[in-house]
Amino acid sequence: MSHTVGQLSGFAGVTVRTLHHYDRMGLLCPSERSPAGYRLYSDADLARLQQILFYRELGFPLDEIAAILDDPRANALDLLRARHRQLSEQVTKLRRLVEVAERAMEVERTGVRLTARERFEVFGEIGFDLSYATEAQLKWEHSEGHQRSMASAAAHSKEDWQRLMAEAADWREEVCAAFDDGEPADGARAMDLAERHRQHIARWFTPCPYEMHLRIAADFATDARAFALLVPPSQQRPGLADYLHRAVRANAVRGDGGRPDAGPADGGQVGADRAVAR
């Protein structure tokens, strides 16, 4: 069965211009011509075109494709193996580039303006989950509280972050100790620690009324990515996130304007917890 160049173009999803180019270079020549001189392609030509497109998809140059299809001595398997190695190397390189891009995006999302070395020195094992940071940025980018938190984070120097993190580490050690000692979440010790956390956010990032603090704690209790910014996995205990949430709730009830039914974190919180607001 014969096919016109237009029909072959439609079958294969390539342009007529591409088929003409393949014809001129001898890669795919029509088996027949119509009485009027138009190109006519056979089913065998269509099958050859499919092979050409397969190799093109793998990135083979046209001259190598011609050698594979026309030279019986050409070892297609060896060529495919070589191409596989090249593609694997490209994938590895692209993955590295993606990691570099993600780290750059991470800095922009978190608002932490430190070099990679400074970030390691300051934060140690505390990591930033890019998916959480990106979601927060997209969700709260127009929130006044979020913008204030991000501006504060961006303005902190390395020394600021070191003081902030030292303060956070001391607080975290005391929270874990209270939890390990079986201190009730609504006891004075746990509530005082919750209040210190609220004041920490207000001091380093943005004003944090009780309602906002409740939403922060709710996020810690429901999103492991958020809680990992507060307590690194190596220091976490089962139930600790919920314990902190209940302590914050009790402290809010104890304080002015407390509301024990706050839901997910709001925009004013995001910049704070995402910039390691402890």
VENKA-V485702 format. One record per residue. N is the residue number from 1. RES is the residue in one letter. PSI is psi in whole degrees, 0 to 359 (999 if undefined). OMEGA is omega in whole degrees, -180 to 180 (NA if undefined). Layout:
n/res/psi/omega
N/RES/PSI/OMEGA
N/RES/PSI/OMEGA
This chain:
n/res/psi/omega
1/M/136/-178
2/S/147/-180
3/H/140/176
4/T/168/180
5/V/326/178
6/G/320/178
7/Q/317/180
8/L/320/177
9/S/316/179
10/G/320/180
11/F/314/-170
12/A/346/-179
13/G/30/175
14/V/162/-178
15/T/157/175
16/V/322/179
17/R/320/178
18/T/318/179
19/L/321/177
20/H/321/179
21/H/316/178
22/Y/324/179
23/D/314/-178
24/R/325/-179
25/M/359/177
26/G/10/-179
27/L/320/179
28/L/98/-180
29/C/138/179
30/P/142/-179
31/S/337/-176
32/E/170/171
33/R/143/177
34/S/165/177
35/P/333/180
36/A/2/177
37/G/9/-180
38/Y/148/179
39/R/138/176
40/L/128/-176
41/Y/139/179
42/S/175/175
43/D/327/178
44/A/322/177
45/D/321/179
46/L/319/178
47/A/321/178
48/R/319/179
49/L/321/179
50/Q/322/176
51/Q/318/179
52/I/314/-178
53/L/327/177
54/F/311/-180
55/Y/326/177
56/R/321/179
57/E/329/178
58/L/356/177
59/G/13/179
60/F/138/172
61/P/156/-177
62/L/324/-179
63/D/325/177
64/E/324/178
65/I/317/179
66/A/319/-180
67/A/319/180
68/I/317/-174
69/L/330/-171
70/D/339/-176
71/D/111/-180
72/P/341/180
73/R/346/-179
74/A/131/-180
75/N/96/-176
76/A/324/-178
77/L/318/178
78/D/319/179
79/L/321/179
80/L/321/178
81/R/317/179
82/A/319/180
83/R/324/178
84/H/317/178
85/R/317/179
86/Q/316/180
87/L/321/179
88/S/320/177
89/E/320/179
90/Q/320/178
91/V/316/179
92/T/316/180
93/K/316/-180
94/L/323/178
95/R/320/178
96/R/319/179
97/L/321/178
98/V/318/180
99/E/319/178
100/V/315/179
101/A/320/180
102/E/321/178
103/R/320/178
104/A/317/178
105/M/322/-179
106/E/316/179
107/V/316/-180
108/E/320/-177
109/R/322/-175
110/T/340/-179
111/G/7/-179
112/V/111/-176
113/R/70/178
114/L/155/174
115/T/166/179
116/A/319/180
117/R/317/178
118/E/321/179
119/R/319/179
120/F/318/-180
121/E/322/-175
122/V/312/-170
123/F/339/-180
124/G/236/-176
125/E/352/176
126/I/123/-178
127/G/164/177
128/F/125/176
129/D/115/-175
130/L/325/-179
131/S/320/179
132/Y/316/180
133/A/318/-179
134/T/316/178
135/E/317/-180
136/A/317/-180
137/Q/315/-179
138/L/323/-176
139/K/322/-170
140/W/18/-174
141/E/337/-180
142/H/3/-180
143/S/134/180
144/E/318/180
145/G/318/178
146/H/316/-179
147/Q/322/178
148/R/318/179
149/S/316/-179
150/M/321/179
151/A/320/177
152/S/315/-180
153/A/318/-178
154/A/333/-177
155/A/345/-178
156/H/136/174
157/S/174/176
158/K/319/-180
159/E/321/176
160/D/312/-179
161/W/325/179
162/Q/318/177
163/R/317/180
164/L/313/-177
165/M/325/177
166/A/318/177
167/E/318/180
168/A/320/-179
169/A/319/178
170/D/315/180
171/W/316/-178
172/R/321/179
173/E/321/-179
174/E/323/178
175/V/314/180
176/C/322/180
177/A/317/179
178/A/317/179
179/F/314/-179
180/D/329/-180
181/D/355/-179
182/G/19/179
183/E/129/-180
184/P/144/-178
185/A/333/179
186/D/16/176
187/G/166/-176
188/A/321/-178
189/R/312/-179
190/A/320/180
191/M/322/178
192/D/322/177
193/L/322/176
194/A/319/180
195/E/322/177
196/R/322/178
197/H/318/178
198/R/317/179
199/Q/327/178
200/H/314/179
201/I/315/-179
202/A/322/-177
203/R/322/-172
204/W/341/-173
205/F/295/-173
206/T/150/175
207/P/137/-173
208/C/83/176
209/P/168/-175
210/Y/319/-178
211/E/317/178
212/M/319/-179
213/H/322/176
214/L/320/-179
215/R/324/175
216/I/311/-178
217/A/325/177
218/A/322/178
219/D/318/178
220/F/322/-176
221/A/338/-175
222/T/348/-177
223/D/110/-178
224/A/330/180
225/R/320/179
226/A/316/-178
227/F/330/178
228/A/338/175
229/L/339/-180
230/L/312/-180
231/V/117/-180
232/P/152/-177
233/P/325/-178
234/S/342/-179
235/Q/358/-177
236/Q/151/173
237/R/150/175
238/P/127/178
239/G/354/-176
240/L/320/-180
241/A/317/179
242/D/323/178
243/Y/314/179
244/L/319/179
245/H/316/-179
246/R/325/178
247/A/319/178
248/V/320/178
249/R/314/-180
250/A/321/179
251/N/324/178
252/A/321/177
253/V/321/179
254/R/324/-176
255/G/180/180
256/D/137/175
257/G/15/-179
258/G/142/178
259/R/110/-171
260/P/6/-177
261/D/27/-178
262/A/148/-178
263/G/213/-176
264/P/160/-176
265/A/145/179
266/D/182/-174
267/G/326/-180
268/G/335/-180
269/Q/327/-167
270/V/310/-179
271/G/325/-179
272/A/303/-177
273/D/332/-179
274/R/337/177
275/A/29/177
276/V/53/179
277/A/100/-178
278/R/999/NA
